[in-house]
Amino acid sequence: MNDVVDLFPPGAHADDGGDLVVGGCRLRDLAAEFGTPAYVVDEGALRARAREYRDELAARWGDSLAIFASKAFPCTAVLRAVAEEGLGCDVAGAGELVHAVAAGVDPARIYLHGNAKTDEDLERAIDAGVGTVVIDNLDDVDRLERRVSDEQAVLVRDIPGVRPETHAAVATGQEDSKFGLAPADARRAIERLRGSDRLRLDGLHVHIGSQILDAAPFGQAVQALAAYGEFAVYDLGGGLGARYTYDDRPPSVAEYLDVLIGAAREHLPSAARLVIEPGRSLVARAGVTIYRVVTVKRGARTFVAVDGGMGDNLEVSLYGQRFEATVADRVGGGEKVDLVGRHCESGDVLSAGVALREPRVGDVVAVPATGAYCFTMRNTYNGARRPPVVFVRDGDARVVVRREGYDDLLRLDV
Ligand SMILES: Cc1ncc(COP(=O)(O)O)c(C=O)c1O
């Protein structure tokens, strides 16, 4: 049975009146109070998933750290919640670092990534006392050496030559990837860093991509690292897929770590420290986007058009990611319609051929599993005001990022 409720955060349910409830709050009430579109985050589900990662990793490898890939939801409140559950974070540049610092993440637990780190990225990271910089190219070594005065820990990002099954835009471990260093260059970087008196080479990093629904390639990437000899630290990246649709069957965190840590036991030194960087799989299911239906147009196709779209969810048009949806107070079932947005492109589709029960103007429609990369890539296309983030927990709701106003659209004008 395709039960749409299963795609929402754990504990979500339809109440006696048929209203969908997330984090103890009726989605229709949230829409009335905070407006639409809005990103709703079940804070309890978010924290529980962070703890699941932390505990499942610790159970398998003593000296280990889970860090949140902040790009998946670069929101200060999300980073703070995850840090309070004992995770560090990674940042891809100075902008994400701003959120990590504002969230109070311990700088020693912040990892800086980027295939094209600017001088400013590096300077701000050094000033903030970022614990580890991940070297992605030989220019990173030059730049960093010129800037650090105290010792700076670094990892070298290796290209493992592993191509998992996922969208090409989010595959990063294949031989021709723009991320990381191919084996010969990785060895060159390792040699240079071993001779550096300011950069301390702690170990290696690998990340093969995102929305990966088969655990086997993660093990292959770990195996590739063994060819470089033994190191003190291995950062094994993120990439585990999330469940967006009825058909998606991503491995559980435990199943994924069985493969990943199993490979580490086989190929890496037992005294090493292991780091993992989950993003999407940590936050996707905790997030729900709520919209209001603006018009229902029946013709060659039935279009249910809402007050958001590709301004708040680019996953569909960038990667063809499928999402499911439901009317908030008539959950599941119904006629197949195209749920579309309000932006001036035919590609502005939130869900093609999705079953909605008796959709009407004014209904609240909820799209589950929008916690990853939707807030990240929100934009102001067609003058859309970027939506708020509302945390819900045990029946309470609070805004952690406010909705943009029309004034905000003019704020940067000079
Ligand atoms: C270096 C690095 N680590 C971790 C992640 C997180 O990946 P995901 O969100 O798929 O878990 C990414 C995202 O692509 C990344 O580039």
The ligand as an SDF file (V2000), in Angstrom:
LIG
                    3D

 16 16  0  0  0  0  0  0  0  0999 V2000
   32.0830   16.8220    0.5990 C   0  0  0  0  0  0  0  0  0  0  0  0
   30.6710   16.4820    0.8420 C   0  0  0  0  0  0  0  0  0  0  0  0
   30.3500   15.8290    1.9670 N   0  0  0  0  0  0  0  0  0  0  0  0
   29.0780   15.4990    2.2600 C   0  0  0  0  0  0  0  0  0  0  0  0
   28.0550   15.8160    1.3900 C   0  0  0  0  0  0  0  0  0  0  0  0
   26.6680   15.4310    1.7550 C   0  0  0  0  0  0  0  0  0  0  0  0
   26.0760   14.5800    0.8580 O   0  0  0  0  0  0  0  0  0  0  0  0
   24.5920   14.0800    1.1270 P   0  0  0  0  0  0  0  0  0  0  0  0
   23.7700   15.2810    1.3500 O   0  0  0  0  0  0  0  0  0  0  0  0
   24.2150   13.3540   -0.0870 O   0  0  0  0  0  0  0  0  0  0  0  0
   24.6490   13.2050    2.3340 O   0  0  0  0  0  0  0  0  0  0  0  0
   28.3420   16.4950    0.2040 C   0  0  0  0  0  0  0  0  0  0  0  0
   27.2670   16.8150   -0.7430 C   0  0  0  0  0  0  0  0  0  0  0  0
   27.3030   16.5380   -1.8990 O   0  0  0  0  0  0  0  0  0  0  0  0
   29.6860   16.8380   -0.0760 C   0  0  0  0  0  0  0  0  0  0  0  0
   29.9980   17.4890   -1.1880 O   0  0  0  0  0  0  0  0  0  0  0  0
  1  2  1  0
  2  3  1  0
  2 15  2  0
  3  4  2  0
  4  5  1  0
  5  6  1  0
  5 12  2  0
  6  7  1  0
  7  8  1  0
  8  9  2  0
  8 10  1  0
  8 11  1  0
 12 13  1  0
 12 15  1  0
 13 14  2  0
 15 16  1  0
M  END
$$$$
